[in-house]
């Protein structure tokens, strides 16, 4: 029986490739309020710097639009990689649950058989005791 700290989840986490770990980190990072806040601050800073001081990407911010398009494309790919990984994880967990259920069903059947044997022995003991009581009274 595996120890609680050595379960399917911990083994799966240890078996991830570099790309899978990177996709998980990026997915978790992009799906946070921190990312949204930092992203919005960077966009405003880009626009303000370009309009007021530097001017390397003047309005309508063509370079910024290109970078945002690239970011959207990468985010889509990362989300697809993560979704594919999540499907594989879900399938593995479903298989693990099925195997656990089958093992539990076998164990329950074995315990029920033991219970039936014990009940039969108890009935024999009760019958033998009743026989002794009748013999002692008669």
Phi and psi in degrees as a GROMACS rama.xvg file:
@    title "Ramachandran Plot"
@    xaxis  label "Phi"
@    yaxis  label "Psi"
@TYPE xy
-68.6037  145.954  UNK-2
-69.0472  154.765  UNK-3
-55.8015  -35.1234  UNK-4
-81.342  -10.3024  UNK-5
-115.639  74.2399  UNK-6
-117.664  -175.162  UNK-7
-58.2846  -42.0707  UNK-8
-63.4677  -46.0221  UNK-9
-68.1376  -38.0643  UNK-10
-65.863  -40.469  UNK-11
-64.2093  -41.8705  UNK-12
-63.0191  -36.0984  UNK-13
-74.3606  -23.4619  UNK-14
-90.0154  1.4698  UNK-15
-70.3046  144.944  UNK-16
-78.266  170.964  UNK-17
-59.0653  -44.5008  UNK-18
-62.4683  -39.1721  UNK-19
-67.2583  -41.4522  UNK-20
-63.6663  -42.1052  UNK-21
-63.4282  -43.0651  UNK-22
-61.9546  -40.2891  UNK-23
-65.9215  -42.4956  UNK-24
-64.3542  -45.7149  UNK-25
-64.4973  -42.677  UNK-26
-60.561  -46.7735  UNK-27
-65.933  -35.5053  UNK-28
-70.4545  -44.4966  UNK-29
-72.1198  -17.9224  UNK-30
-97.0337  36.4711  UNK-31
-128.51  157.718  UNK-32
-68.3128  -29.5729  UNK-33
-60.7219  -46.2681  UNK-34
-60.0058  -44.7613  UNK-35
-61.4913  -45.8446  UNK-36
-63.5456  -47.6899  UNK-37
-63.5911  -41.0738  UNK-38
-60.9344  -47.3753  UNK-39
-64.2793  -40.234  UNK-40
-62.8706  -41.5219  UNK-41
-64.4563  -39.1087  UNK-42
-64.6067  -44.225  UNK-43
-65.4244  -42.4208  UNK-44
-62.2892  -42.1431  UNK-45
-57.8217  -47.9394  UNK-46
-66.557  -43.296  UNK-47
-66.1582  -46.5267  UNK-48
-59.8675  -42.0116  UNK-49
-69.7195  -36.5662  UNK-50
-79.002  -37.6187  UNK-51
-94.1825  -42.5746  UNK-52
-123.169  -62.273  UNK-53
-80.5249  -58.0856  UNK-54
77.5605  25.5998  UNK-55
-75.1722  -19.8612  UNK-56
-137.851  77.6889  UNK-57
-66.9314  162.721  UNK-58
-51.1211  133.874  UNK-59
-91.801  26.4792  UNK-60
58.4367  58.2204  UNK-61
-63.4049  -43.8012  UNK-62
-63.5229  -41.5933  UNK-63
-61.6878  -42.832  UNK-64
-62.7107  -39.6328  UNK-65
-62.551  -45.331  UNK-66
-64.1301  -38.981  UNK-67
-66.4876  -37.4985  UNK-68
-64.9017  -42.5509  UNK-69
-62.6309  -42.6272  UNK-70
-61.4045  -43.4424  UNK-71
-63.0448  -41.9986  UNK-72
-62.6927  -43.2746  UNK-73
-66.6491  -40.1898  UNK-74
-61.6597  -41.4904  UNK-75
-60.4567  -44.7866  UNK-76
-64.5672  -43.1736  UNK-77
-63.2184  -42.3795  UNK-78
-65.1303  -37.0128  UNK-79
-66.6004  -41.1039  UNK-80
-61.0784  -46.1996  UNK-81
-65.6026  -38.9235  UNK-82
-64.919  -41.1244  UNK-83
-63.0818  -42.2709  UNK-84
-64.6245  -39.6238  UNK-85
-65.2874  -37.3084  UNK-86
-61.3234  -43.7556  UNK-87
-64.2327  -40.2455  UNK-88
-63.9027  -44.2824  UNK-89
-62.322  -41.2675  UNK-90
-64.8779  -42.3544  UNK-91
-65.2128  -40.4338  UNK-92
-65.563  -38.7786  UNK-93
-63.6974  -41.7499  UNK-94
-63.5698  -43.3066  UNK-95
-62.1018  -43.4128  UNK-96
-61.4318  -42.4803  UNK-97
-61.5113  -46.3456  UNK-98
-63.0609  -38.9956  UNK-99
-64.2338  -42.6525  UNK-100
-63.1286  -42.1535  UNK-101
-63.4775  -44.495  UNK-102
-63.277  -41.0516  UNK-103
-65.7635  -39.8898  UNK-104
-63.0041  -41.7814  UNK-105
-63.3918  -42.0166  UNK-106
-65.0756  -41.6065  UNK-107
-64.1998  -41.7598  UNK-108
-61.6114  -41.4069  UNK-109
-64.0945  -42.7484  UNK-110
-66.0948  -36.6128  UNK-111
-65.3882  -38.7877  UNK-112
-64.0117  -43.4705  UNK-113
-60.3446  -42.2973  UNK-114
-61.3944  -43.2742  UNK-115
-62.336  -40.9585  UNK-116
-63.7316  -41.5999  UNK-117
-65.3573  -40.9576  UNK-118
-63.011  -40.4134  UNK-119
-62.9263  -42.6248  UNK-120
-63.8282  -41.15  UNK-121
-63.1832  -42.553  UNK-122
-62.2812  -39.7433  UNK-123
-64.1073  -42.1624  UNK-124
-64.6508  -42.1184  UNK-125
-63.374  -42.5691  UNK-126
-64.9177  -41.8553  UNK-127
-65.3633  -39.8806  UNK-128
-65.108  -40.9684  UNK-129
-65.5412  -36.4591  UNK-130
-64.1106  -43.3691  UNK-131
-65.3744  -41.1499  UNK-132
-63.0746  -41.3553  UNK-133
-65.943  -40.3773  UNK-134
-66.569  -36.7515  UNK-135
-71.6693  -33.4422  UNK-136
-78.8282  -27.7384  UNK-137
